[in-house]
Amino acid sequence: MQRMITLVVCLACALAAQTTKQYKSQEEYELYNAATKAIAANDSSKAVASLDAWAQKYPDSDYKDDRQFLYVLVYAGAKQPAKAIDAAGPLLAKPDLETALPGAADQLRLLYTTALAIQDARVPTAEEIAIAADAARRLLAFNRKPEGLTDEAWTQARNEVRAAAKRTLLFVTLLPGTRAMAKGDCAAAEAAYLKAIEEYPESVEAQWGLGSADLCLYKTQPSKAIPAIYAFARAAALNPEKGMVDPKWQQTTVEPFLEKVFQQYHGADRTALEALKCTAAESPLPPPGFIIPSAAEIAREKQVEFDKNNPQLALWSNIKAALIAPSGETYFASELKGAAVPQLRGVLLEAKPACRPTELRIAVPLPDSPEPHEAEIVLKLDMPLAGRPELQAEVQWEGVPTAFTQTPFLLTMDVERSKIEGLKLAPCARKR
């Protein structure tokens, strides 16, 4: 409010300097004076009441434009941005603002206050949005140095107000997408954010909004996953200064969220994530043919490669999957029992008896099998082995399933001794 007091003092000086304007009576001057005193006392309610009384009593005052400017300042200071914009509308609609507010400082304050107010308005109307956007565009082009400012101070101030104008114009451009998302209209939000990106390709918020809209669409359109992740990656990769966002927000909100959705879709892979950010930094939208392999796709590719290199384990994996399914017993009885199964591979865990066994208990370790491995297959031999088999040895065999239980899981197979490979036999200890 101290800044507001300074503005009022400056305005009072400006009013005094406007010799072509005159108060219609001492009463009018007192109404003006009451308004400025209320502003200086931080009493916005009294200030508005005084301005209203002045406007009602002297609607055609020589100072009606200055009074309207005071309304803008009071409403802005009272955190009523929509009313501040509404009050600025009549001034900005004048064909010559310099006639209404001759001072460069007052013009600058009007444009700056109006442009910034839209960002705090809860539900701005279309007219208020248009007024604020007009103020921002005029603020961006404003090049009159206010009296009393050095060239250096003016350069700094001009850079600040231009940055504020750009933020307002971006805010207005993003507003359709923001409103569509609030209504749950993901498709409309996507279209709005894509349009915003055309105008502001370096905007972090536009990319964040697009990613959010595509993530919303992903619920019913799985193909939107990749565009969503790409947009989040670009939002994380863009320069925050050029993108007009707080770097801390980018680091603490955008980055962690990107990592989360990327890991959920693709899996934990820091190298791939950094490569994605580098790619996204180059273009507002994914290049043609751009893909991000999903975790499921990666798993399938690995499985195909594994099956190709390990046909025996792949065969067992398929058999076991069918057996542990709810229809496993039906599958065993109708398709597996009594059928010759191609060669399988496993690890010998136990022999019964230990010497010259007729039964071997086998585990089949798969890449995702927990340890310690448990026997899943029992091989019933057609004749005893000629010695003590080495345990933990890898063996291969062909056989015919004869029995099966789901709980505990166990498949029994009849096997000919001649169809077992990899057995390492040691002589049995002689009985004394």
Secondary structure, DSSP 8 states (H G I E B T S, - for coil): -HHHHHHHHHHHHHHHH-TT---SSHHHHHHHHHHHHHHHTT-HHHHHHHHHHHHHH-TT-TTHHHHHHHHHHHHHHTT-HHHHHHHHHHHHTSS-HHHHS--HHHHHHHHHHHHHHTTT-SS--HHHHHHHHHHHHHHHH-----TT--HHHHHHHHHHHHHHHHHHHHHHHHHHHHHHHHTT-HHHHHHHHHHHHHH-TT-HHHHHHHHHHHHHHTTT-GGGHHHHHHHHHHHHHS-TTTTTS-HHHIIIIIHHHHHHHHHHHT-S-HHHHHHHHHHHHH-SS--TT-----HHHHHHHHHHHHHHH-HHHHHHHHHHHHHHSTTHHHHIIIIITT--EEEEEEEEEEEESSSS-SEEEEE---TT--SS----EEEEESS--SSEE-TT-EEEEEEEEEEEETTTTEEEEEE-GGGEES--EE------
